[in-house]
Amino acid sequence: MIEETGERVALEALHAEIGRFYVRDRALLRVQMEMGKALQTRDDIDPSAVRTYLREVARYFEGFEREARGHLKNVESRLARIDQVQFNLTAERGVAAQRVEATQGVLTRLREIRRR
């Protein structure tokens, strides 16, 4: 049984932390509600209820973490492509600016000759 120990305090902290998430998963919502009721009482908490709770928390949040890591990897990949595009465009801009500068010199001389 889970008594007033560090384990109960840890369960209370875990329950509170999960409570800050917007969860729509019915199985997790069910065990979250059940654990909340169990934690409100000062009675011992059934170890099988704790195992069920921890199993559902692990199932949900391990999947959530995999999804979040996949999303992060995708975003980082897209940012790397954007960085490369920005680098290439900056280089291309420099070349275009040099071409404008070079042609301006020619056009300036051309205007000078035409004015004579």
C-alpha positions, 0 to 999 in steps of 0.5 A: 500500500502507498502510505504518507511517504515519499512515494505518495508525495511523488504521485501527488506531484506527478498527478498535479503535473499531468493536470496542467496538460490538456489531455483528451485521451479517455484512458488517461483521463479516467486513471487521472480522475481515479488517482485524484480521488485516491490522493484526496483521501488519506487512505492507503492507495492500492498498489494495483491502482498505482501500477495501472496509473503509471502504465497509462501515464507512460503509454500516453506520455511516451507516445506524446514524447515520440511525436514531439521529438519527431515534430522537433526533428522535422522543424529543425530539418526545415530550418536547416533548409531555410538557412541554406536557402538564405545563405544561397540567396545572400551569395546570389544577392552579392553577385547580383549587386556586383553585376549592377555595380559593374554595369553602372560603370559601363553605363556611366561611361556610355552616357558621358560619351553620348553627351559629347 
